[in-house]
């Protein structure tokens, strides 16, 4: 299975300035799903289903907000 990723480049740059992480840093957690804890983000509207995931990466633990608008396409919204 091949997972594709997308995100807003401007939001990625802002996320790096604010949190010190780029959206690219989150890619490995979608490959090693067994090490990832997922919860549905109930705070968002009904226009899309969003998830919050916590998982380890080489530099520590990260929290990722993401959605899957179509099968095998992950749109990353935030990484902390």
Rosetta blueprint (number, residue, H / E / L):
1 X L
2 X L
3 X L
4 X E
5 X E
6 X E
7 X L
8 X L
9 X H
10 X H
11 X H
12 X H
13 X H
14 X H
15 X H
16 X H
17 X H
18 X H
19 X H
20 X L
21 X L
22 X L
23 X H
24 X H
25 X H
26 X H
27 X H
28 X H
29 X H
30 X H
31 X H
32 X L
33 X H
34 X H
35 X H
36 X E
37 X E
38 X E
39 X E
40 X E
41 X L
42 X L
43 X L
44 X L
45 X L
46 X L
47 X L
48 X L
49 X L
50 X E
51 X E
52 X E
53 X E
54 X E
55 X E
56 X E
57 X E
58 X L
59 X L
60 X E
61 X E
62 X E
63 X E
64 X E
65 X E
66 X E
67 X E
68 X E
69 X E
70 X E
71 X L
72 X L
73 X E
74 X E
75 X E
76 X E
77 X E
78 X E
79 X E
80 X L
